[in-house]
């Protein structure tokens, strides 16, 4: 998984970069088909904003979070992405359709 971190009106320090990478390792544990992540950290007046686009097999996942503290914004962003990726994984691995679908019942009867 490749992580690119950029900043708008903000210098991305090594501490911020390692913090983001540490938080996003959790996403890869839940779903191993994450190819790359683009994180944008920005400052807008009093709010610190973090947004990310995660490229996964089957599409892209986007989330953003803002807070007074940049580290708290990154935490919120990671939590939102974690929930979205878990939901995507459940959709992909949902096997209910294949076992008892209407098509399989029709072909058995005929």
Backbone as CSV, one residue per row, in Angstrom:
resi,resn,N_x,N_y,N_z,CA_x,CA_y,CA_z,C_x,C_y,C_z
1,UNK,0.843,-1.171,0.000,0.000,0.000,0.000,0.891,1.237,0.000
2,UNK,0.617,2.132,-0.916,1.363,3.383,-0.993,0.527,4.484,-0.363
3,UNK,1.166,5.277,0.485,0.490,6.398,1.120,1.197,7.681,0.703
4,UNK,0.444,8.600,0.109,1.004,9.914,-0.207,0.290,10.946,0.654
5,UNK,1.073,11.771,1.328,0.534,12.784,2.228,0.944,14.153,1.695
6,UNK,-0.040,15.010,1.451,0.239,16.366,1.001,-0.445,17.343,1.945
7,UNK,0.033,18.572,1.924,-0.535,19.584,2.795,-0.914,20.843,2.041
8,UNK,-2.041,21.429,2.396,-2.468,22.712,1.862,-2.398,23.730,2.996
9,UNK,-1.613,24.768,2.784,-1.385,25.796,3.806,-0.808,25.183,5.076
10,UNK,0.005,24.147,4.900,0.533,23.398,6.029,1.783,22.653,5.583
11,UNK,2.822,22.701,6.401,4.006,21.892,6.141,3.802,20.530,6.789
12,UNK,3.913,19.470,5.990,3.742,18.121,6.512,5.059,17.693,7.149
13,UNK,5.055,17.592,8.464,6.257,17.214,9.189,6.402,15.692,9.195
14,UNK,7.575,15.236,9.588,7.798,13.796,9.677,6.892,13.164,10.721
15,UNK,6.628,13.891,11.800,5.749,13.372,12.850,4.329,13.155,12.324
16,UNK,3.816,14.119,11.558,2.483,13.961,10.966,2.458,12.800,9.974
17,UNK,3.497,12.705,9.159,3.561,11.644,8.146,3.578,10.260,8.802
18,UNK,4.384,10.078,9.831,4.445,8.771,10.494,3.144,8.471,11.239
19,UNK,2.500,9.503,11.780,1.220,9.311,12.467,0.157,8.837,11.476
20,UNK,0.107,9.462,10.306,-0.856,9.057,9.274,-0.572,7.626,8.829
21,UNK,0.688,7.300,8.585,1.041,5.950,8.140,0.676,4.911,9.195
22,UNK,0.880,5.243,10.465,0.514,4.325,11.541,-0.982,4.078,11.613
23,UNK,-1.762,5.139,11.426,-3.218,5.003,11.466,-3.749,4.214,10.274
24,UNK,-3.123,4.392,9.119,-3.636,3.747,7.913,-3.182,2.304,7.773
25,UNK,-2.240,1.861,8.602,-1.876,0.446,8.612,-3.058,-0.399,9.089
26,UNK,-3.887,0.201,9.956,-5.058,-0.496,10.476,-6.030,-0.837,9.335
27,UNK,-6.133,0.059,8.346,-7.029,-0.193,7.220,-6.587,-1.408,6.424
28,UNK,-5.295,-1.560,6.289,-4.778,-2.674,5.508,-4.982,-4.004,6.233
29,UNK,-5.048,-3.968,7.559,-5.321,-5.193,8.304,-6.738,-5.680,8.048
30,UNK,-7.672,-4.741,7.883,-9.073,-5.117,7.691,-9.359,-5.546,6.259
31,UNK,-8.689,-4.928,5.303,-8.969,-5.210,3.896,-7.656,-5.103,3.143
32,UNK,-7.156,-6.232,2.645,-5.808,-6.244,2.066,-5.769,-5.866,0.594
33,UNK,-6.889,-5.451,0.000,-6.894,-5.051,-1.398,-6.770,-3.537,-1.568
34,UNK,-6.185,-2.858,-0.598,-5.960,-1.413,-0.694,-4.687,-1.199,-1.501
35,UNK,-4.802,-0.467,-2.620,-3.624,-0.261,-3.459,-2.866,0.993,-3.067
36,UNK,-3.554,2.144,-3.022,-2.871,3.356,-2.582,-3.850,4.318,-1.922
37,UNK,-3.279,5.222,-1.140,-4.052,6.185,-0.363,-3.460,7.563,-0.602
38,UNK,-4.321,8.540,-0.851,-3.874,9.930,-0.998,-4.524,10.745,0.121
39,UNK,-3.695,11.276,1.014,-4.176,12.032,2.167,-3.818,13.501,1.974
40,UNK,-4.794,14.375,2.199,-4.572,15.813,2.111,-4.876,16.420,3.476
41,UNK,-3.884,17.065,4.044,-4.037,17.758,5.320,-4.071,19.246,5.031
42,UNK,-5.048,19.943,5.601,-5.163,21.369,5.322,-5.620,22.120,6.563
43,UNK,-5.374,23.435,6.532,-5.788,24.325,7.605,-6.735,25.361,7.012
44,UNK,-7.916,25.467,7.586,-8.895,26.459,7.150,-9.340,27.248,8.379
45,UNK,-8.826,28.428,8.521,-9.062,29.302,9.672,-8.741,28.565,10.967
46,UNK,-9.737,28.241,11.781,-9.472,27.574,13.054,-9.587,26.057,12.969
47,UNK,-10.054,25.546,11.857,-10.273,24.103,11.725,-9.118,23.428,10.991
48,UNK,-8.683,22.321,11.528,-7.699,21.467,10.874,-8.489,20.396,10.136
49,UNK,-8.201,20.191,8.863,-8.991,19.269,8.060,-8.099,18.180,7.473
50,UNK,-8.584,16.958,7.525,-7.885,15.820,6.923,-8.870,15.112,6.013
51,UNK,-8.451,14.840,4.786,-9.299,14.102,3.852,-8.441,13.090,3.113
52,UNK,-9.077,12.006,2.698,-8.320,10.942,2.046,-9.177,10.239,1.011
53,UNK,-8.512,9.802,-0.047,-9.117,8.949,-1.060,-8.346,7.636,-1.046
54,UNK,-9.067,6.556,-0.822,-8.464,5.230,-0.760,-8.874,4.472,-2.014
55,UNK,-7.887,4.016,-2.780,-8.137,3.237,-3.983,-8.095,1.761,-3.605
56,UNK,-9.238,1.088,-3.785,-9.335,-0.324,-3.458,-9.880,-1.063,-4.666
57,UNK,-9.764,-2.378,-4.639,-10.323,-3.156,-5.741,-11.842,-3.016,-5.679
58,UNK,-12.422,-2.565,-6.764,-13.863,-2.371,-6.799,-14.281,-0.925,-6.645
59,UNK,-13.343,0.008,-6.540,-13.728,1.416,-6.468,-12.833,2.250,-5.593
60,UNK,-13.327,3.438,-5.268,-12.615,4.373,-4.414,-13.479,4.696,-3.204
61,UNK,-12.816,4.963,-2.088,-13.511,5.355,-0.865,-12.965,6.710,-0.458
62,UNK,-13.866,7.667,-0.180,-13.458,9.015,0.210,-14.058,9.348,1.568
63,UNK,-13.264,10.038,2.389,-13.769,10.523,3.674,-12.991,11.770,4.052
64,UNK,-13.619,12.597,4.884,-12.915,13.757,5.417,-13.387,14.000,6.846
65,UNK,-12.527,14.662,7.612,-12.843,14.986,8.998,-12.136,16.284,9.351
66,UNK,-12.780,17.078,10.193,-12.147,18.320,10.633,-12.287,18.433,12.145
67,UNK,-11.285,19.060,12.751,-11.232,19.212,14.193,-10.290,20.365,14.498
68,UNK,-10.279,20.808,15.736,-9.360,21.876,16.129,-7.918,21.378,16.148
69,UNK,-7.737,20.085,16.412,-6.411,19.478,16.490,-6.212,18.564,15.274
70,UNK,-5.062,18.674,14.617,-4.808,17.891,13.415,-4.772,16.396,13.715
71,UNK,-4.187,16.018,14.833,-4.115,14.595,15.181,-5.512,14.023,15.431
72,UNK,-6.393,14.798,16.034,-7.777,14.355,16.244,-8.511,14.245,14.909
73,UNK,-8.232,15.149,13.978,-8.836,15.077,12.648,-8.374,13.816,11.924
74,UNK,-7.104,13.469,12.057,-6.581,12.250,11.436,-7.225,11.014,12.068
75,UNK,-7.418,11.037,13.394,-8.091,9.925,14.071,-9.513,9.752,13.540
76,UNK,-10.247,10.855,13.427,-11.609,10.785,12.912,-11.662,10.288,11.482
77,UNK,-10.711,10.731,10.681,-10.624,10.293,9.292,-10.374,8.787,9.213
78,UNK,-9.446,8.300,10.008,-9.126,6.870,9.999,-10.332,6.042,10.448
79,UNK,-11.081,6.533,11.439,-12.269,5.814,11.899,-13.338,5.750,10.810
80,UNK,-13.560,6.871,10.127,-14.560,6.892,9.056,-14.166,5.943,7.928
81,UNK,-12.906,5.990,7.525,-12.455,5.110,6.451,-12.528,3.643,6.865
82,UNK,-12.226,3.380,8.125,-12.287,2.021,8.641,-13.711,1.468,8.515
83,UNK,-14.692,2.268,8.908,-16.089,1.838,8.806,-16.484,1.613,7.344
84,UNK,-16.083,2.524,6.466,-16.451,2.398,5.055,-15.811,1.181,4.404
85,UNK,-14.561,0.911,4.754,-13.872,-0.235,4.154,-14.446,-1.541,4.677
86,UNK,-14.812,-1.587,5.959,-15.463,-2.790,6.486,-16.787,-3.036,5.772
87,UNK,-17.544,-1.972,5.523,-18.820,-2.105,4.819,-18.605,-2.591,3.390
88,UNK,-17.577,-2.051,2.728,-17.254,-2.482,1.365,-16.846,-3.955,1.353
89,UNK,-16.066,-4.354,2.335,-15.612,-5.736,2.409,-16.797,-6.678,2.619
90,UNK,-17.751,-6.278,3.447,-18.929,-7.106,3.665,-19.759,-7.225,2.387
91,UNK,-19.845,-6.146,1.622,-20.576,-6.211,0.357,-19.896,-7.167,-0.612
92,UNK,-18.580,-7.098,-0.677,-17.834,-7.933,-1.614,-17.914,-9.399,-1.219
93,UNK,-17.863,-9.698,0.071,-17.837,-11.090,0.527,-19.216,-11.612,0.887
94,UNK,-20.283,-10.919,0.519,-21.633,-11.367,0.806,-21.986,-12.502,-0.159
95,UNK,-22.184,-13.697,0.392,-22.453,-14.863,-0.437,-23.910,-15.309,-0.336
96,UNK,-24.773,-14.481,0.206,-26.167,-14.865,0.366,-26.863,-14.999,-0.986
97,UNK,-26.450,-14.223,-1.952,-27.115,-14.233,-3.248,-26.884,-15.544,-3.992
98,UNK,-25.725,-16.154,-3.843,-25.395,-17.324,-4.648,-26.093,-18.594,-4.163
99,UNK,-26.384,-18.725,-2.878,-26.908,-19.981,-2.347,-28.404,-20.160,-2.592
100,UNK,-29.224,-19.190,-2.211,-30.660,-19.392,-2.283,-31.363,-18.413,-3.181
101,UNK,-30.759,-18.053,-4.265,-31.351,-17.073,-5.155,-32.517,-17.629,-5.948
102,UNK,-33.288,-16.755,-6.539,-34.449,-17.151,-7.327,-34.015,-17.914,-8.574
103,UNK,-32.928,-17.531,-9.185,-32.481,-18.200,-10.410,-32.131,-19.666,-10.140
104,UNK,-31.489,-19.955,-9.009,-31.119,-21.325,-8.709,-32.356,-22.168,-8.429
105,UNK,-33.402,-21.572,-7.842,-34.630,-22.315,-7.571,-35.385,-22.608,-8.870
106,UNK,-35.361,-21.677,-9.810,-36.042,-21.874,-11.079,-35.363,-22.959,-11.892
107,UNK,-34.030,-22.979,-11.918,-33.311,-23.981,-12.697,-33.451,-25.372,-12.090
108,UNK,-33.622,-25.481,-10.770,-33.817,-26.785,-10.124,-35.183,-27.357,-10.463
109,UNK,-36.186,-26.480,-10.546,-37.550,-26.922,-10.787,-37.752,-27.367,-12.241
110,UNK,-37.003,-26.750,-13.157,-37.251,-27.014,-14.583,-36.410,-28.055,-15.115
